[in-house]
Amino acid sequence: MGTRRIKVLLIDDDTLLGNILTTTLTMEGMEVHYQSSLTGLKAIVQEFQPNIAVLDIEVGTGDGITRMPDIRKVTDTLPVIIISSHTEADEVKRALQQGAIVYLKKPIDIYELKAYIERYAHEWKQTILHIGEMELNTESRILSHQGEEVKQLTWMEYGILTLLYGNRGKSVPY
């Protein structure tokens, strides 16, 4: 019995980069749905049922970050990686506030992107993350201590906590 292929939704209006990423990720054994616009985003998420989404911020006249709530209307557990040429801290903050788990600045390293995809697409299937004495339910974003609910994390808190969790033992640049 083989392992299930990771399904990646990739949206970037730079078709050269999109084609390179699609080819590379496909060669790495992933199933990629690539498109160069945000058109039909909710329908694509419903039909393709990706394990992870990789979105650019500027997609034509659209904005990948402001369209993240459309994804959340379909599924609130889909991990989203933002890739962008915007390097300003405000853009990183805005992406994390909307629930992005990773913000990669262009030019990106394809193998770094692959590592993040593999890390979060597989781990997200794990419903409970153990963080010290705390537990985080990745479906409900509820943080608990010894079975008692502490709070339901906001998307920003959740994004920051999972970013730190995914980089345990490393410093995370702001």
N, C-alpha and C positions, 0 to 999 in steps of 0.2 A: 504494500500500500504506500504510494508516494505522498509527499507533502503537497498541500494545496498551494498553488501559486499566489503570490501577493498581487492584488489588483490595485493599480495606481491610477488615480485620476490626475492628469497633468494638464494644466491650463496656463499657457504663456503665449503672447502674441508674437514673440520672436520665433518664427518658424524654423530657422536654422538651429537654434538652441533646442527647440521642441523636438525636432527630428533627431538630433544627436542624443538627447536624453532618452527619447523613446527607443531608439535603436540600442543604446547601451543597456538600459534597464531590461529590455526584452532579451538581449543576449545574456543577461544575468539571471534569466529565468522568471522574470515578472511579466504580468499581463498589464499592458498600459493602454489607457484610453486617452489619447492626446487630442486637444482642440485648441485653436488659437483665439477663441472668444469665450465670453461668459454666457452666451446664449443657451437657454435651456438648462441652466445649471441644476435646478431641482430635479428635473426629469432625468438627467444623466445620472445623478447620484442615486435616484430610485431604481433606474434600470440596470446600471452597471454594478451597483453595490460595491464600491471600492473599499479596500482595507485602509487606505490613506489617500489624502489629496495633497497635491503640490500646486500651489497657486502663485502666480506673479501678482504684484500689486497693480501695476498699470497694464491693463489688457484692453488695447484699443482706447476707447473713451471710458471704459469701465474701471472699477477698482475692486480687486480681489478681496481686500479686507472688508469693505462695506458689503460685499455679497456673502460673507461667511454666515450671517444670520439665515440666508436662504438655505444653506446646507443644514443648519441646525433645525430648520423646520422639518427636514426629512429624517435626520438622525443627529442626536446630540452627542454621539460617542465617536464620530469620525475624526481621527487625528488629522490636523492640517499643518503642513509645512509651507511657510511663505518663502519665496525666492524673489529677490529684488535688487535693483541697482541703487535703490534708496538706502543711504547709509546713516541717515539721521536717527538719533535715539528716539525721537518722537514717533517715527514710523514703526520702530521695533516695539515700542510701548503700545501703540495703537493695535498692532497685530496680536500681541499677547493679551490685551484687554478683550479682544474678540475671540480668544480661545486658541490661537496658534500655539503649537507646541515647540516649534523651531523657526528661527528667522535666519535664513542664509543669504549673505550679501553676494551679489554677482561681482566678478565672475566666480561661479561656484565650482567646487571640486566635485566632479560627478561621483567619485567613490565615497566622498563624505556624505553626499546626498543619499547614496545607496545604503550606507551604514545607518543613517537616521531612519530611512524607510524600513529597513529590516528590523531595527530596534523597536520602533513604535508600532509598526503594523503587527508584529508578533506579540509584543507585550500587551497591546491594547486588548487582546483576547483574554488576558488575565484580568478578572473583574476586581480583585482585591490586591492592592499594593501594600506591602508591609513597610512602614517607615518608622523605624525605632519602635516605640510602644503604640504607635498609631496605625490605623488602617484606613486606606482611601479606596472607596468604591468608585471605579473608573466609569461606571455607567451613570450613577446618580450624582457623582462629585461629592458624596457625603464622607466627611472625615470623622472617624470614631476612635474612642479610647476605651479599651476593655469592654467593647460591646455597646457603649453609650455614645450616641450621636453628639459630636462636638458642634459641627455646623455643616451646612451645605456650602461648598466653596463657590465663589463667583468664577466666571470664566478666566478672569485675570489671575486670581489666586491659584486656580487649578493649573493654568498654563505655566505659571512660575514654579509651582511645586513639582509638576511633572518634568519641567526643564531641569530643575535641580536634581530630582530623583534620577533622571537619565544621565546625569553627569556627576554621579557620586564620586568623591575623591578627587575631583578636578575643580579648578577655578572656572567660573563662568563669567566671561566678559560682559559688561553692560552695553 
